Amino acid sequence: MATVNLETLKPGESATIAAVHTDRALYYRLAALGFRVGKRIEVIRHGRFSGPLHVRIGATDIMLRKKEAQKIEVQTGP
């Protein structure tokens, strides 16, 4: 399985979170929203003009800045 940044996934693709590379405060904020290693994440859509990503973790929809999405490493595949 290959690992890529979350922002490189296309709408409709899903992957498993492998790592979150960010400072402690943002790490805990994202963890509270469900961004945990091993969780399945799906990209719903990309915002226009390098805007935010609309992602789904479980039943929760979240808008995530591209800058933060670049810090989340995901594993593609089953």
C-alpha positions as a Markdown table, in Angstrom:
| # | Residue | x | y | z |
|---|---|---|---|---|
| 1 | Met | 0.0 | 0.0 | 0.0 |
| 2 | Ala | 1.3 | 3.4 | -1.0 |
| 3 | Thr | 1.2 | 6.4 | 1.4 |
| 4 | Val | 0.3 | 9.9 | 0.1 |
| 5 | Asn | -0.9 | 13.2 | 1.5 |
| 6 | Leu | -4.6 | 13.5 | 2.0 |
| 7 | Glu | -4.8 | 16.5 | -0.4 |
| 8 | Thr | -3.7 | 14.3 | -3.4 |
| 9 | Leu | -6.8 | 12.1 | -3.2 |
| 10 | Lys | -9.5 | 12.8 | -5.7 |
| 11 | Pro | -13.2 | 13.2 | -4.9 |
| 12 | Gly | -14.8 | 9.8 | -4.3 |
| 13 | Glu | -11.5 | 8.1 | -3.2 |
| 14 | Ser | -11.0 | 6.8 | 0.3 |
| 15 | Ala | -8.0 | 5.8 | 2.3 |
| 16 | Thr | -6.8 | 4.9 | 5.8 |
| 17 | Ile | -5.1 | 7.5 | 8.0 |
| 18 | Ala | -1.5 | 6.5 | 8.5 |
| 19 | Ala | 0.0 | 9.5 | 10.3 |
| 20 | Val | -0.7 | 13.1 | 11.3 |
| 21 | His | 2.4 | 15.3 | 11.1 |
| 22 | Thr | 1.6 | 18.6 | 12.8 |
| 23 | Asp | 2.1 | 20.5 | 16.0 |
| 24 | Arg | 0.6 | 19.2 | 19.3 |
| 25 | Ala | -2.4 | 21.7 | 19.4 |
| 26 | Leu | -3.6 | 20.9 | 15.9 |
| 27 | Tyr | -3.0 | 17.2 | 16.4 |
| 28 | Tyr | -5.3 | 17.1 | 19.4 |
| 29 | Arg | -7.9 | 19.2 | 17.6 |
| 30 | Leu | -7.9 | 16.9 | 14.6 |
| 31 | Ala | -8.0 | 13.8 | 16.9 |
| 32 | Ala | -11.1 | 15.2 | 18.6 |
| 33 | Leu | -12.7 | 15.5 | 15.2 |
| 34 | Gly | -11.9 | 11.8 | 14.4 |
| 35 | Phe | -8.6 | 12.1 | 12.6 |
| 36 | Arg | -6.9 | 9.0 | 14.2 |
| 37 | Val | -4.5 | 6.5 | 12.8 |
| 38 | Gly | -6.3 | 3.6 | 11.3 |
| 39 | Lys | -9.6 | 5.5 | 10.6 |
| 40 | Arg | -11.1 | 5.4 | 7.1 |
| 41 | Ile | -11.4 | 8.8 | 5.4 |
| 42 | Glu | -13.2 | 9.7 | 2.2 |
| 43 | Val | -12.7 | 12.9 | 0.1 |
| 44 | Ile | -16.1 | 14.3 | -0.9 |
| 45 | Arg | -14.9 | 17.3 | -2.9 |
| 46 | His | -12.2 | 19.9 | -3.4 |
| 47 | Gly | -12.9 | 23.6 | -3.0 |
| 48 | Arg | -12.4 | 25.8 | -6.0 |
| 49 | Phe | -9.1 | 27.7 | -6.4 |
| 50 | Ser | -7.1 | 25.7 | -3.9 |
| 51 | Gly | -9.9 | 25.9 | -1.4 |
| 52 | Pro | -10.7 | 23.5 | 1.5 |
| 53 | Leu | -11.3 | 19.8 | 1.2 |
| 54 | His | -14.6 | 18.3 | 2.2 |
| 55 | Val | -13.9 | 14.9 | 3.8 |
| 56 | Arg | -15.9 | 12.3 | 5.6 |
| 57 | Ile | -14.8 | 10.2 | 8.6 |
| 58 | Gly | -17.5 | 7.8 | 9.6 |
| 59 | Ala | -20.7 | 9.8 | 9.7 |
| 60 | Thr | -18.9 | 13.2 | 10.2 |
| 61 | Asp | -18.3 | 15.6 | 7.4 |
| 62 | Ile | -15.4 | 18.1 | 7.9 |
| 63 | Met | -14.0 | 21.0 | 5.8 |
| 64 | Leu | -10.3 | 20.9 | 6.0 |
| 65 | Arg | -7.8 | 23.5 | 4.8 |
| 66 | Lys | -5.4 | 22.3 | 2.1 |
| 67 | Lys | -2.5 | 23.3 | 4.4 |
| 68 | Glu | -3.7 | 20.8 | 7.0 |
| 69 | Ala | -4.6 | 18.2 | 4.5 |
| 70 | Gln | -0.9 | 18.2 | 3.3 |
| 71 | Lys | 0.1 | 17.2 | 6.9 |
| 72 | Ile | -2.1 | 14.1 | 7.0 |
| 73 | Glu | -0.5 | 10.9 | 5.5 |
| 74 | Val | -2.9 | 8.2 | 4.3 |
| 75 | Gln | -2.6 | 4.7 | 2.9 |
| 76 | Thr | -4.4 | 3.9 | -0.3 |
| 77 | Gly | -5.8 | 0.5 | -1.0 |
| 78 | Pro | -8.3 | -1.9 | 0.7 |
